[in-house]
């Protein structure tokens, strides 16, 4: 049985997929290819050539190229994640018959979960590039990422507990 706003949410996802998926997929797949060549080919070769300065230059070069394509695909990715979180909320509500939370609360929780997963994946891709530049830089970036994740978890929990 479909909820009242579910067809509109699915239509919004279909529109977001049609509008943003091609460019987002192109940009993010290009970023992943840059990351693969950088982390698996160029950085190990740079470490063998000279262990300090060459990995720094190579890491900065790969980081700039990778970041350029990630940022180009960011807006489309955000819209796709927002649209998919609405569909995930309706699917969860449909599969769990005794859910006491409203659909808006479930959308917020799904959006928080999807964002946390996306940020962890992006951080995991940035991690070896940051470590190649300076090992402590990886940890310095990880601290705000963890704080943001805790904030998103807090937002999801307060959203769920506000309605009960």
DAKA-V288562 format. One record per residue. N is the residue number from 1. RES is the residue in three letters. NEAR is the number of other C-alpha atoms within 10 Angstrom. D_CENTER is the distance of its C-alpha to the mean C-alpha in Angstrom with 2 decimals. Layout:
BEGIN
N_RES_NEAR_D_CENTER + N_RES_NEAR_D_CENTER
END
This chain:
BEGIN
1_UNK_4_31.17 + 2_UNK_10_28.84 + 3_UNK_11_28.10 + 4_UNK_8_29.15 + 5_UNK_11_25.94 + 6_UNK_16_24.30 + 7_UNK_13_25.63 + 8_UNK_12_24.33 + 9_UNK_19_20.82 + 10_UNK_17_20.99 + 11_UNK_13_22.50 + 12_UNK_19_19.75 + 13_UNK_21_17.21 + 14_UNK_16_19.70 + 15_UNK_14_20.12 + 16_UNK_19_16.45 + 17_UNK_18_16.35 + 18_UNK_11_19.62 + 19_UNK_14_18.82 + 20_UNK_18_15.30 + 21_UNK_18_14.55 + 22_UNK_12_17.07 + 23_UNK_15_16.10 + 24_UNK_23_12.32 + 25_UNK_14_13.15 + 26_UNK_14_15.73 + 27_UNK_21_13.78 + 28_UNK_21_10.87 + 29_UNK_15_13.65 + 30_UNK_18_15.75 + 31_UNK_23_13.27 + 32_UNK_16_13.15 + 33_UNK_13_16.94 + 34_UNK_18_17.40 + 35_UNK_22_15.55 + 36_UNK_15_17.72 + 37_UNK_12_20.87 + 38_UNK_23_20.21 + 39_UNK_20_19.44 + 40_UNK_11_21.75 + 41_UNK_11_24.54 + 42_UNK_18_24.89 + 43_UNK_23_24.08 + 44_UNK_15_26.37 + 45_UNK_16_29.01 + 46_UNK_19_28.79 + 47_UNK_16_29.35 + 48_UNK_12_32.39 + 49_UNK_12_33.82 + 50_UNK_10_33.63 + 51_UNK_13_31.54 + 52_UNK_14_30.85 + 53_UNK_13_30.84 + 54_UNK_19_29.75 + 55_UNK_24_26.44 + 56_UNK_20_25.75 + 57_UNK_15_26.48 + 58_UNK_21_24.64 + 59_UNK_24_21.53 + 60_UNK_16_21.63 + 61_UNK_14_22.20 + 62_UNK_22_19.33 + 63_UNK_21_16.98 + 64_UNK_12_18.21 + 65_UNK_16_17.94 + 66_UNK_24_14.44 + 67_UNK_17_13.30 + 68_UNK_16_15.37 + 69_UNK_19_13.72 + 70_UNK_20_10.07 + 71_UNK_15_11.45 + 72_UNK_16_13.49 + 73_UNK_23_10.83 + 74_UNK_15_8.71 + 75_UNK_13_11.20 + 76_UNK_21_11.45 + 77_UNK_22_7.84 + 78_UNK_16_8.20 + 79_UNK_18_11.54 + 80_UNK_21_10.75 + 81_UNK_19_8.47 + 82_UNK_22_11.38 + 83_UNK_22_13.95 + 84_UNK_22_12.83 + 85_UNK_24_12.75 + 86_UNK_26_16.34 + 87_UNK_21_17.42 + 88_UNK_20_16.10 + 89_UNK_22_18.13 + 90_UNK_23_21.17 + 91_UNK_14_20.97 + 92_UNK_16_20.90 + 93_UNK_19_23.78 + 94_UNK_14_25.68 + 95_UNK_9_25.52 + 96_UNK_10_26.42 + 97_UNK_8_29.66 + 98_UNK_8_30.27 + 99_UNK_12_27.17 + 100_UNK_13_28.48 + 101_UNK_15_25.41 + 102_UNK_14_25.23 + 103_UNK_18_22.79 + 104_UNK_14_21.39 + 105_UNK_20_20.78 + 106_UNK_23_19.07 + 107_UNK_23_16.83 + 108_UNK_21_15.86 + 109_UNK_24_15.31 + 110_UNK_23_13.27 + 111_UNK_22_11.03 + 112_UNK_23_10.77 + 113_UNK_17_10.11 + 114_UNK_17_7.40 + 115_UNK_18_5.61 + 116_UNK_19_6.78 + 117_UNK_13_5.85 + 118_UNK_15_2.07 + 119_UNK_16_3.88 + 120_UNK_15_6.51 + 121_UNK_12_5.86 + 122_UNK_12_5.57 + 123_UNK_16_8.38 + 124_UNK_12_10.12 + 125_UNK_17_10.47 + 126_UNK_18_11.74 + 127_UNK_17_13.98 + 128_UNK_19_16.83 + 129_UNK_27_17.02 + 130_UNK_21_17.41 + 131_UNK_16_19.86 + 132_UNK_24_21.84 + 133_UNK_20_22.39 + 134_UNK_15_23.41 + 135_UNK_13_22.78 + 136_UNK_12_22.67 + 137_UNK_14_20.00 + 138_UNK_18_17.46 + 139_UNK_14_18.70 + 140_UNK_11_18.88 + 141_UNK_14_15.21 + 142_UNK_16_14.48 + 143_UNK_11_16.73 + 144_UNK_11_14.94 + 145_UNK_16_11.58 + 146_UNK_14_13.75 + 147_UNK_11_15.58 + 148_UNK_14_12.68 + 149_UNK_19_11.70 + 150_UNK_13_15.44 + 151_UNK_13_15.64 + 152_UNK_19_13.14 + 153_UNK_16_15.19 + 154_UNK_13_18.29 + 155_UNK_15_17.38 + 156_UNK_20_16.87 + 157_UNK_15_20.09 + 158_UNK_13_22.10 + 159_UNK_19_21.16 + 160_UNK_18_22.47 + 161_UNK_11_25.49 + 162_UNK_9_26.49 + 163_UNK_10_27.55 + 164_UNK_8_29.64
END
